[in-house]
Amino acid sequence: MRSLQLYRELGGRILTIGSDSHRKEHLGAFIKDTMEEAKKLGFEEIYTFDRMCPIPHKL
């Protein structure tokens, strides 16, 4: 997660988390782990978007 740490160090704030899978039983794998790691790196929120407007969700 070095790139995520670098993004944070450079002032990055808006973080989205996605899941891509070729099998439905793998969909969403590691999202909770990624959220925990983001929190450890100092992120306070993750974002979703609605009509191109960012919506924060507390970690």
mmCIF file as Biopython writes it, N, C-alpha, C and O atoms, coordinates in Angstrom:
data_model
#
loop_
_atom_site.group_PDB
_atom_site.id
_atom_site.type_symbol
_atom_site.label_atom_id
_atom_site.label_alt_id
_atom_site.label_comp_id
_atom_site.label_asym_id
_atom_site.label_entity_id
_atom_site.label_seq_id
_atom_site.pdbx_PDB_ins_code
_atom_site.Cartn_x
_atom_site.Cartn_y
_atom_site.Cartn_z
_atom_site.occupancy
_atom_site.B_iso_or_equiv
_atom_site.auth_seq_id
_atom_site.auth_asym_id
_atom_site.pdbx_PDB_model_num
ATOM 1   N N  . MET A ? 1  ? 0.823   -1.200  0.000   1.0 0.0 1  A 1 
ATOM 2   C CA . MET A ? 1  ? 0.000   0.000   0.000   1.0 0.0 1  A 1 
ATOM 3   C C  . MET A ? 1  ? 0.866   1.263   0.000   1.0 0.0 1  A 1 
ATOM 4   O O  . MET A ? 1  ? 0.432   2.326   0.443   1.0 0.0 1  A 1 
ATOM 5   N N  . ARG A ? 2  ? 2.054   1.133   -0.487  1.0 0.0 2  A 1 
ATOM 6   C CA . ARG A ? 2  ? 2.961   2.289   -0.526  1.0 0.0 2  A 1 
ATOM 7   C C  . ARG A ? 2  ? 2.353   3.433   -1.324  1.0 0.0 2  A 1 
ATOM 8   O O  . ARG A ? 2  ? 2.493   4.591   -0.930  1.0 0.0 2  A 1 
ATOM 9   N N  . SER A ? 3  ? 1.684   3.142   -2.431  1.0 0.0 3  A 1 
ATOM 10  C CA . SER A ? 3  ? 1.108   4.215   -3.240  1.0 0.0 3  A 1 
ATOM 11  C C  . SER A ? 3  ? -0.004  4.941   -2.482  1.0 0.0 3  A 1 
ATOM 12  O O  . SER A ? 3  ? -0.172  6.149   -2.649  1.0 0.0 3  A 1 
ATOM 13  N N  . LEU A ? 4  ? -0.752  4.236   -1.666  1.0 0.0 4  A 1 
ATOM 14  C CA . LEU A ? 4  ? -1.791  4.876   -0.859  1.0 0.0 4  A 1 
ATOM 15  C C  . LEU A ? 4  ? -1.161  5.769   0.204   1.0 0.0 4  A 1 
ATOM 16  O O  . LEU A ? 4  ? -1.664  6.859   0.479   1.0 0.0 4  A 1 
ATOM 17  N N  . GLN A ? 5  ? -0.080  5.320   0.792   1.0 0.0 5  A 1 
ATOM 18  C CA . GLN A ? 5  ? 0.638   6.127   1.776   1.0 0.0 5  A 1 
ATOM 19  C C  . GLN A ? 5  ? 1.201   7.389   1.118   1.0 0.0 5  A 1 
ATOM 20  O O  . GLN A ? 5  ? 1.104   8.478   1.683   1.0 0.0 5  A 1 
ATOM 21  N N  . LEU A ? 6  ? 1.776   7.249   -0.049  1.0 0.0 6  A 1 
ATOM 22  C CA . LEU A ? 6  ? 2.324   8.392   -0.776  1.0 0.0 6  A 1 
ATOM 23  C C  . LEU A ? 6  ? 1.218   9.379   -1.135  1.0 0.0 6  A 1 
ATOM 24  O O  . LEU A ? 6  ? 1.394   10.589  -0.985  1.0 0.0 6  A 1 
ATOM 25  N N  . TYR A ? 7  ? 0.096   8.881   -1.600  1.0 0.0 7  A 1 
ATOM 26  C CA . TYR A ? 7  ? -1.057  9.741   -1.914  1.0 0.0 7  A 1 
ATOM 27  C C  . TYR A ? 7  ? -1.441  10.569  -0.696  1.0 0.0 7  A 1 
ATOM 28  O O  . TYR A ? 7  ? -1.677  11.772  -0.808  1.0 0.0 7  A 1 
ATOM 29  N N  . ARG A ? 8  ? -1.505  9.927   0.469   1.0 0.0 8  A 1 
ATOM 30  C CA . ARG A ? 8  ? -1.864  10.618  1.718   1.0 0.0 8  A 1 
ATOM 31  C C  . ARG A ? 8  ? -0.808  11.659  2.073   1.0 0.0 8  A 1 
ATOM 32  O O  . ARG A ? 8  ? -1.145  12.790  2.424   1.0 0.0 8  A 1 
ATOM 33  N N  . GLU A ? 9  ? 0.462   11.287  1.986   1.0 0.0 9  A 1 
ATOM 34  C CA . GLU A ? 9  ? 1.555   12.206  2.309   1.0 0.0 9  A 1 
ATOM 35  C C  . GLU A ? 9  ? 1.560   13.436  1.407   1.0 0.0 9  A 1 
ATOM 36  O O  . GLU A ? 9  ? 1.959   14.521  1.831   1.0 0.0 9  A 1 
ATOM 37  N N  . LEU A ? 10 ? 1.119   13.265  0.175   1.0 0.0 10 A 1 
ATOM 38  C CA . LEU A ? 10 ? 1.086   14.382  -0.770  1.0 0.0 10 A 1 
ATOM 39  C C  . LEU A ? 10 ? -0.185  15.222  -0.645  1.0 0.0 10 A 1 
ATOM 40  O O  . LEU A ? 10 ? -0.399  16.149  -1.426  1.0 0.0 10 A 1 
ATOM 41  N N  . GLY A ? 11 ? -1.029  14.894  0.342   1.0 0.0 11 A 1 
ATOM 42  C CA . GLY A ? 11 ? -2.221  15.693  0.594   1.0 0.0 11 A 1 
ATOM 43  C C  . GLY A ? 11 ? -3.516  15.104  0.071   1.0 0.0 11 A 1 
ATOM 44  O O  . GLY A ? 11 ? -4.560  15.752  0.134   1.0 0.0 11 A 1 
ATOM 45  N N  . GLY A ? 12 ? -3.462  13.889  -0.443  1.0 0.0 12 A 1 
ATOM 46  C CA . GLY A ? 12 ? -4.673  13.260  -0.961  1.0 0.0 12 A 1 
ATOM 47  C C  . GLY A ? 12 ? -5.715  13.077  0.134   1.0 0.0 12 A 1 
ATOM 48  O O  . GLY A ? 12 ? -5.379  12.669  1.246   1.0 0.0 12 A 1 
ATOM 49  N N  . ARG A ? 13 ? -6.952  13.370  -0.162  1.0 0.0 13 A 1 
ATOM 50  C CA . ARG A ? 13 ? -8.041  13.257  0.805   1.0 0.0 13 A 1 
ATOM 51  C C  . ARG A ? 13 ? -9.150  12.337  0.323   1.0 0.0 13 A 1 
ATOM 52  O O  . ARG A ? 13 ? -9.679  11.540  1.098   1.0 0.0 13 A 1 
ATOM 53  N N  . ILE A ? 14 ? -9.499  12.441  -0.941  1.0 0.0 14 A 1 
ATOM 54  C CA . ILE A ? 14 ? -10.643 11.693  -1.448  1.0 0.0 14 A 1 
ATOM 55  C C  . ILE A ? 14 ? -10.190 10.296  -1.855  1.0 0.0 14 A 1 
ATOM 56  O O  . ILE A ? 14 ? -9.377  10.120  -2.763  1.0 0.0 14 A 1 
ATOM 57  N N  . LEU A ? 15 ? -10.742 9.308   -1.152  1.0 0.0 15 A 1 
ATOM 58  C CA . LEU A ? 15 ? -10.381 7.927   -1.375  1.0 0.0 15 A 1 
ATOM 59  C C  . LEU A ? 15 ? -11.641 7.124   -1.647  1.0 0.0 15 A 1 
ATOM 60  O O  . LEU A ? 15 ? -12.594 7.160   -0.870  1.0 0.0 15 A 1 
ATOM 61  N N  . THR A ? 16 ? -11.635 6.410   -2.740  1.0 0.0 16 A 1 
ATOM 62  C CA . THR A ? 16 ? -12.725 5.490   -3.052  1.0 0.0 16 A 1 
ATOM 63  C C  . THR A ? 16 ? -12.148 4.077   -3.035  1.0 0.0 16 A 1 
ATOM 64  O O  . THR A ? 16 ? -10.970 3.875   -3.333  1.0 0.0 16 A 1 
ATOM 65  N N  . ILE A ? 17 ? -12.969 3.122   -2.690  1.0 0.0 17 A 1 
ATOM 66  C CA . ILE A ? 17 ? -12.543 1.723   -2.650  1.0 0.0 17 A 1 
ATOM 67  C C  . ILE A ? 17 ? -13.466 0.934   -3.566  1.0 0.0 17 A 1 
ATOM 68  O O  . ILE A ? 17 ? -14.690 1.025   -3.463  1.0 0.0 17 A 1 
ATOM 69  N N  . GLY A ? 18 ? -12.878 0.175   -4.447  1.0 0.0 18 A 1 
ATOM 70  C CA . GLY A ? 18 ? -13.685 -0.606  -5.373  1.0 0.0 18 A 1 
ATOM 71  C C  . GLY A ? 18 ? -13.333 -2.076  -5.312  1.0 0.0 18 A 1 
ATOM 72  O O  . GLY A ? 18 ? -12.362 -2.474  -4.669  1.0 0.0 18 A 1 
ATOM 73  N N  . SER A ? 19 ? -14.117 -2.855  -5.973  1.0 0.0 19 A 1 
ATOM 74  C CA . SER A ? 19 ? -13.898 -4.289  -6.021  1.0 0.0 19 A 1 
ATOM 75  C C  . SER A ? 19 ? -14.139 -4.768  -7.441  1.0 0.0 19 A 1 
ATOM 76  O O  . SER A ? 19 ? -15.148 -4.435  -8.063  1.0 0.0 19 A 1 
ATOM 77  N N  . ASP A ? 20 ? -13.210 -5.544  -7.938  1.0 0.0 20 A 1 
ATOM 78  C CA . ASP A ? 20 ? -13.341 -6.116  -9.272  1.0 0.0 20 A 1 
ATOM 79  C C  . ASP A ? 20 ? -13.153 -7.618  -9.130  1.0 0.0 20 A 1 
ATOM 80  O O  . ASP A ? 20 ? -12.258 -8.068  -8.415  1.0 0.0 20 A 1 
ATOM 81  N N  . SER A ? 21 ? -13.962 -8.367  -9.782  1.0 0.0 21 A 1 
ATOM 82  C CA . SER A ? 21 ? -13.882 -9.808  -9.635  1.0 0.0 21 A 1 
ATOM 83  C C  . SER A ? 21 ? -14.396 -10.507 -10.880 1.0 0.0 21 A 1 
ATOM 84  O O  . SER A ? 21 ? -15.236 -9.982  -11.611 1.0 0.0 21 A 1 
ATOM 85  N N  . HIS A ? 22 ? -13.882 -11.681 -11.097 1.0 0.0 22 A 1 
ATOM 86  C CA . HIS A ? 22 ? -14.381 -12.522 -12.183 1.0 0.0 22 A 1 
ATOM 87  C C  . HIS A ? 22 ? -15.332 -13.587 -11.653 1.0 0.0 22 A 1 
ATOM 88  O O  . HIS A ? 22 ? -15.960 -14.313 -12.424 1.0 0.0 22 A 1 
ATOM 89  N N  . ARG A ? 23 ? -15.431 -13.672 -10.328 1.0 0.0 23 A 1 
ATOM 90  C CA . ARG A ? 23 ? -16.339 -14.630 -9.695  1.0 0.0 23 A 1 
ATOM 91  C C  . ARG A ? 23 ? -17.120 -13.900 -8.612  1.0 0.0 23 A 1 
ATOM 92  O O  . ARG A ? 23 ? -16.538 -13.172 -7.808  1.0 0.0 23 A 1 
ATOM 93  N N  . LYS A ? 24 ? -18.421 -14.089 -8.587  1.0 0.0 24 A 1 
ATOM 94  C CA . LYS A ? 24 ? -19.253 -13.330 -7.659  1.0 0.0 24 A 1 
ATOM 95  C C  . LYS A ? 24 ? -18.913 -13.598 -6.199  1.0 0.0 24 A 1 
ATOM 96  O O  . LYS A ? 24 ? -19.120 -12.722 -5.360  1.0 0.0 24 A 1 
ATOM 97  N N  . GLU A ? 25 ? -18.401 -14.772 -5.869  1.0 0.0 25 A 1 
ATOM 98  C CA . GLU A ? 25 ? -18.051 -15.041 -4.469  1.0 0.0 25 A 1 
ATOM 99  C C  . GLU A ? 25 ? -16.810 -14.268 -4.019  1.0 0.0 25 A 1 
ATOM 100 O O  . GLU A ? 25 ? -16.531 -14.194 -2.823  1.0 0.0 25 A 1 
ATOM 101 N N  . HIS A ? 26 ? -16.072 -13.700 -4.953  1.0 0.0 26 A 1 
ATOM 102 C CA . HIS A ? 26 ? -14.907 -12.882 -4.618  1.0 0.0 26 A 1 
ATOM 103 C C  . HIS A ? 26 ? -15.231 -11.386 -4.587  1.0 0.0 26 A 1 
ATOM 104 O O  . HIS A ? 26 ? -14.399 -10.581 -4.167  1.0 0.0 26 A 1 
ATOM 105 N N  . LEU A ? 27 ? -16.408 -11.018 -5.019  1.0 0.0 27 A 1 
ATOM 106 C CA . LEU A ? 27 ? -16.787 -9.608  -5.063  1.0 0.0 27 A 1 
ATOM 107 C C  . LEU A ? 27 ? -16.769 -9.014  -3.660  1.0 0.0 27 A 1 
ATOM 108 O O  . LEU A ? 27 ? -17.379 -9.558  -2.739  1.0 0.0 27 A 1 
ATOM 109 N N  . GLY A ? 28 ? -16.084 -7.923  -3.508  1.0 0.0 28 A 1 
ATOM 110 C CA . GLY A ? 28 ? -16.002 -7.248  -2.215  1.0 0.0 28 A 1 
ATOM 111 C C  . GLY A ? 28 ? -14.882 -7.758  -1.328  1.0 0.0 28 A 1 
ATOM 112 O O  . GLY A ? 28 ? -14.729 -7.283  -0.203  1.0 0.0 28 A 1 
ATOM 113 N N  . ALA A ? 29 ? -14.101 -8.706  -1.803  1.0 0.0 29 A 1 
ATOM 114 C CA . ALA A ? 29 ? -13.000 -9.235  -0.998  1.0 0.0 29 A 1 
ATOM 115 C C  . ALA A ? 29 ? -12.000 -8.133  -0.675  1.0 0.0 29 A 1 
ATOM 116 O O  . ALA A ? 29 ? -11.641 -7.336  -1.542  1.0 0.0 29 A 1 
ATOM 117 N N  . PHE A ? 30 ? -11.566 -8.093  0.539   1.0 0.0 30 A 1 
ATOM 118 C CA . PHE A ? 30 ? -10.520 -7.192  1.035   1.0 0.0 30 A 1 
ATOM 119 C C  . PHE A ? 30 ? -10.964 -5.737  1.210   1.0 0.0 30 A 1 
ATOM 120 O O  . PHE A ? 30 ? -10.127 -4.886  1.511   1.0 0.0 30 A 1 
ATOM 121 N N  . ILE A ? 31 ? -12.230 -5.428  1.034   1.0 0.0 31 A 1 
ATOM 122 C CA . ILE A ? 31 ? -12.669 -4.040  1.227   1.0 0.0 31 A 1 
ATOM 123 C C  . ILE A ? 31 ? -12.505 -3.635  2.690   1.0 0.0 31 A 1 
ATOM 124 O O  . ILE A ? 31 ? -12.008 -2.544  2.971   1.0 0.0 31 A 1 
ATOM 125 N N  . LYS A ? 32 ? -12.907 -4.482  3.615   1.0 0.0 32 A 1 
ATOM 126 C CA . LYS A ? 32 ? -12.748 -4.149  5.041   1.0 0.0 32 A 1 
ATOM 127 C C  . LYS A ? 32 ? -11.279 -3.999  5.406   1.0 0.0 32 A 1 
ATOM 128 O O  . LYS A ? 32 ? -10.919 -3.105  6.172   1.0 0.0 32 A 1 
ATOM 129 N N  . ASP A ? 33 ? -10.435 -4.859  4.869   1.0 0.0 33 A 1 
ATOM 130 C CA . ASP A ? 33 ? -8.999  -4.753  5.122   1.0 0.0 33 A 1 
ATOM 131 C C  . ASP A ? 33 ? -8.456  -3.432  4.601   1.0 0.0 33 A 1 
ATOM 132 O O  . ASP A ? 33 ? -7.649  -2.780  5.264   1.0 0.0 33 A 1 
ATOM 133 N N  . THR A ? 34 ? -8.893  -3.045  3.429   1.0 0.0 34 A 1 
ATOM 134 C CA . THR A ? 34 ? -8.443  -1.783  2.832   1.0 0.0 34 A 1 
ATOM 135 C C  . THR A ? 34 ? -8.918  -0.590  3.652   1.0 0.0 34 A 1 
ATOM 136 O O  . THR A ? 34 ? -8.183  0.384   3.818   1.0 0.0 34 A 1 
ATOM 137 N N  . MET A ? 35 ? -10.134 -0.660  4.161   1.0 0.0 35 A 1 
ATOM 138 C CA . MET A ? 35 ? -10.647 0.423   5.012   1.0 0.0 35 A 1 
ATOM 139 C C  . MET A ? 35 ? -9.821  0.547   6.297   1.0 0.0 35 A 1 
ATOM 140 O O  . MET A ? 35 ? -9.518  1.657   6.734   1.0 0.0 35 A 1 
ATOM 141 N N  . GLU A ? 36 ? -9.462  -0.572  6.892   1.0 0.0 36 A 1 
ATOM 142 C CA . GLU A ? 36 ? -8.633  -0.558  8.100   1.0 0.0 36 A 1 
ATOM 143 C C  . GLU A ? 36 ? -7.257  0.026   7.812   1.0 0.0 36 A 1 
ATOM 144 O O  . GLU A ? 36 ? -6.735  0.813   8.601   1.0 0.0 36 A 1 
ATOM 145 N N  . GLU A ? 37 ? -6.677  -0.355  6.693   1.0 0.0 37 A 1 
ATOM 146 C CA . GLU A ? 37 ? -5.360  0.164   6.314   1.0 0.0 37 A 1 
ATOM 147 C C  . GLU A ? 37 ? -5.426  1.671   6.058   1.0 0.0 37 A 1 
ATOM 148 O O  . GLU A ? 37 ? -4.533  2.412   6.469   1.0 0.0 37 A 1 
ATOM 149 N N  . ALA A ? 38 ? -6.473  2.117   5.386   1.0 0.0 38 A 1 
ATOM 150 C CA . ALA A ? 38 ? -6.646  3.551   5.121   1.0 0.0 38 A 1 
ATOM 151 C C  . ALA A ? 38 ? -6.734  4.333   6.431   1.0 0.0 38 A 1 
ATOM 152 O O  . ALA A ? 38 ? -6.154  5.411   6.559   1.0 0.0 38 A 1 
ATOM 153 N N  . LYS A ? 39 ? -7.450  3.793   7.383   1.0 0.0 39 A 1 
ATOM 154 C CA . LYS A ? 39 ? -7.579  4.460   8.686   1.0 0.0 39 A 1 
ATOM 155 C C  . LYS A ? 39 ? -6.221  4.543   9.377   1.0 0.0 39 A 1 
ATOM 156 O O  . LYS A ? 39 ? -5.889  5.575   9.960   1.0 0.0 39 A 1 
ATOM 157 N N  . LYS A ? 40 ? -5.439  3.480   9.319   1.0 0.0 40 A 1 
ATOM 158 C CA . LYS A ? 40 ? -4.096  3.481   9.908   1.0 0.0 40 A 1 
ATOM 159 C C  . LYS A ? 40 ? -3.207  4.542   9.272   1.0 0.0 40 A 1 
ATOM 160 O O  . LYS A ? 40 ? -2.337  5.108   9.933   1.0 0.0 40 A 1 
ATOM 161 N N  . LEU A ? 41 ? -3.427  4.809   7.991   1.0 0.0 41 A 1 
ATOM 162 C CA . LEU A ? 41 ? -2.620  5.798   7.272   1.0 0.0 41 A 1 
ATOM 163 C C  . LEU A ? 41 ? -3.090  7.231   7.521   1.0 0.0 41 A 1 
ATOM 164 O O  . LEU A ? 41 ? -2.460  8.181   7.057   1.0 0.0 41 A 1 
ATOM 165 N N  . GLY A ? 42 ? -4.187  7.387   8.248   1.0 0.0 42 A 1 
ATOM 166 C CA . GLY A ? 42 ? -4.649  8.729   8.588   1.0 0.0 42 A 1 
ATOM 167 C C  . GLY A ? 42 ? -5.872  9.208   7.841   1.0 0.0 42 A 1 
ATOM 168 O O  . GLY A ? 42 ? -6.325  10.331  8.062   1.0 0.0 42 A 1 
ATOM 169 N N  . PHE A ? 43 ? -6.415  8.391   6.969   1.0 0.0 43 A 1 
ATOM 170 C CA . PHE A ? 43 ? -7.652  8.780   6.300   1.0 0.0 43 A 1 
ATOM 171 C C  . PHE A ? 43 ? -8.787  8.708   7.312   1.0 0.0 43 A 1 
ATOM 172 O O  . PHE A ? 43 ? -8.831  7.797   8.139   1.0 0.0 43 A 1 
ATOM 173 N N  . GLU A ? 44 ? -9.689  9.652   7.248   1.0 0.0 44 A 1 
ATOM 174 C CA . GLU A ? 44 ? -10.825 9.673   8.168   1.0 0.0 44 A 1 
ATOM 175 C C  . GLU A ? 44 ? -12.117 9.271   7.484   1.0 0.0 44 A 1 
ATOM 176 O O  . GLU A ? 44 ? -13.101 8.941   8.145   1.0 0.0 44 A 1 
ATOM 177 N N  . GLU A ? 45 ? -12.113 9.298   6.159   1.0 0.0 45 A 1 
ATOM 178 C CA . GLU A ? 45 ? -13.326 9.007   5.391   1.0 0.0 45 A 1 
ATOM 179 C C  . GLU A ? 45 ? -12.969 8.277   4.108   1.0 0.0 45 A 1 
ATOM 180 O O  . GLU A ? 45 ? -11.843 8.356   3.618   1.0 0.0 45 A 1 
ATOM 181 N N  . ILE A ? 46 ? -13.949 7.566   3.578   1.0 0.0 46 A 1 
ATOM 182 C CA . ILE A ? 46 ? -13.893 7.098   2.202   1.0 0.0 46 A 1 
ATOM 183 C C  . ILE A ? 46 ? -15.059 7.779   1.497   1.0 0.0 46 A 1 
ATOM 184 O O  . ILE A ? 46 ? -15.960 8.303   2.151   1.0 0.0 46 A 1 
ATOM 185 N N  . TYR A ? 47 ? -15.046 7.775   0.198   1.0 0.0 47 A 1 
ATOM 186 C CA . TYR A ? 47 ? -16.050 8.517   -0.553  1.0 0.0 47 A 1 
ATOM 187 C C  . TYR A ? 47 ? -16.767 7.635   -1.565  1.0 0.0 47 A 1 
ATOM 188 O O  . TYR A ? 47 ? -16.197 6.706   -2.139  1.0 0.0 47 A 1 
ATOM 189 N N  . THR A ? 48 ? -18.023 7.958   -1.758  1.0 0.0 48 A 1 
ATOM 190 C CA . THR A ? 48 ? -18.786 7.487   -2.901  1.0 0.0 48 A 1 
ATOM 191 C C  . THR A ? 48 ? -19.161 8.744   -3.675  1.0 0.0 48 A 1 
ATOM 192 O O  . THR A ? 48 ? -18.984 9.859   -3.183  1.0 0.0 48 A 1 
ATOM 193 N N  . PHE A ? 49 ? -19.669 8.565   -4.864  1.0 0.0 49 A 1 
ATOM 194 C CA . PHE A ? 49 ? -20.047 9.712   -5.678  1.0 0.0 49 A 1 
ATOM 195 C C  . PHE A ? 49 ? -21.488 9.572   -6.139  1.0 0.0 49 A 1 
ATOM 196 O O  . PHE A ? 49 ? -21.952 8.481   -6.473  1.0 0.0 49 A 1 
ATOM 197 N N  . ASP A ? 50 ? -22.185 10.703  -6.149  1.0 0.0 50 A 1 
ATOM 198 C CA . ASP A ? 50 ? -23.538 10.777  -6.679  1.0 0.0 50 A 1 
ATOM 199 C C  . ASP A ? 50 ? -23.590 11.954  -7.635  1.0 0.0 50 A 1 
ATOM 200 O O  . ASP A ? 50 ? -23.445 13.105  -7.225  1.0 0.0 50 A 1 
ATOM 201 N N  . ARG A ? 51 ? -23.796 11.664  -8.901  1.0 0.0 51 A 1 
ATOM 202 C CA . ARG A ? 51 ? -23.808 12.706  -9.944  1.0 0.0 51 A 1 
ATOM 203 C C  . ARG A ? 51 ? -22.547 13.570  -9.879  1.0 0.0 51 A 1 
ATOM 204 O O  . ARG A ? 51 ? -22.598 14.798  -9.947  1.0 0.0 51 A 1 
ATOM 205 N N  . MET A ? 52 ? -21.410 12.871  -9.746  1.0 0.0 52 A 1 
ATOM 206 C CA . MET A ? 52 ? -20.087 13.486  -9.735  1.0 0.0 52 A 1 
ATOM 207 C C  . MET A ? 52 ? -19.800 14.315  -8.493  1.0 0.0 52 A 1 
ATOM 208 O O  . MET A ? 52 ? -18.799 15.030  -8.463  1.0 0.0 52 A 1 
ATOM 209 N N  . CYS A ? 53 ? -20.644 14.243  -7.465  1.0 0.0 53 A 1 
ATOM 210 C CA . CYS A ? 53 ? -20.423 14.949  -6.204  1.0 0.0 53 A 1 
ATOM 211 C C  . CYS A ? 53 ? -19.923 13.949  -5.161  1.0 0.0 53 A 1 
ATOM 212 O O  . CYS A ? 53 ? -20.573 12.931  -4.923  1.0 0.0 53 A 1 
ATOM 213 N N  . PRO A ? 54 ? -18.767 14.232  -4.533  1.0 0.0 54 A 1 
ATOM 214 C CA . PRO A ? 54 ? -18.245 13.306  -3.533  1.0 0.0 54 A 1 
ATOM 215 C C  . PRO A ? 54 ? -19.067 13.326  -2.248  1.0 0.0 54 A 1 
ATOM 216 O O  . PRO A ? 54 ? -19.458 14.386  -1.759  1.0 0.0 54 A 1 
ATOM 217 N N  . ILE A ? 55 ? -19.319 12.140  -1.717  1.0 0.0 55 A 1 
ATOM 218 C CA . ILE A ? 55 ? -20.073 11.987  -0.476  1.0 0.0 55 A 1 
ATOM 219 C C  . ILE A ? 55 ? -19.168 11.244  0.512   1.0 0.0 55 A 1 
ATOM 220 O O  . ILE A ? 55 ? -18.822 10.087  0.274   1.0 0.0 55 A 1 
ATOM 221 N N  . PRO A ? 56 ? -18.775 11.902  1.631   1.0 0.0 56 A 1 
ATOM 222 C CA . PRO A ? 56 ? -17.889 11.251  2.593   1.0 0.0 56 A 1 
ATOM 223 C C  . PRO A ? 56 ? -18.626 10.273  3.491   1.0 0.0 56 A 1 
ATOM 224 O O  . PRO A ? 56 ? -19.793 10.466  3.831   1.0 0.0 56 A 1 
ATOM 225 N N  . HIS A ? 57 ? -17.907 9.207   3.869   1.0 0.0 57 A 1 
ATOM 226 C CA . HIS A ? 57 ? -18.411 8.204   4.806   1.0 0.0 57 A 1 
ATOM 227 C C  . HIS A ? 57 ? -17.306 7.974   5.821   1.0 0.0 57 A 1 
ATOM 228 O O  . HIS A ? 57 ? -16.204 7.567   5.455   1.0 0.0 57 A 1 
ATOM 229 N N  . LYS A ? 58 ? -17.586 8.228   7.083   1.0 0.0 58 A 1 
ATOM 230 C CA . LYS A ? 58 ? -16.580 8.082   8.145   1.0 0.0 58 A 1 
ATOM 231 C C  . LYS A ? 58 ? -16.057 6.648   8.222   1.0 0.0 58 A 1 
ATOM 232 O O  . LYS A ? 58 ? -16.800 5.678   8.074   1.0 0.0 58 A 1 
ATOM 233 N N  . LEU A ? 59 ? -14.772 6.557   8.455   1.0 0.0 59 A 1 
ATOM 234 C CA . LEU A ? 59 ? -14.164 5.239   8.671   1.0 0.0 59 A 1 
ATOM 235 C C  . LEU A ? 59 ? -14.287 4.844   10.124  1.0 0.0 59 A 1 
ATOM 236 O O  . LEU A ? 59 ? -13.836 3.766   10.511  1.0 0.0 59 A 1 
#
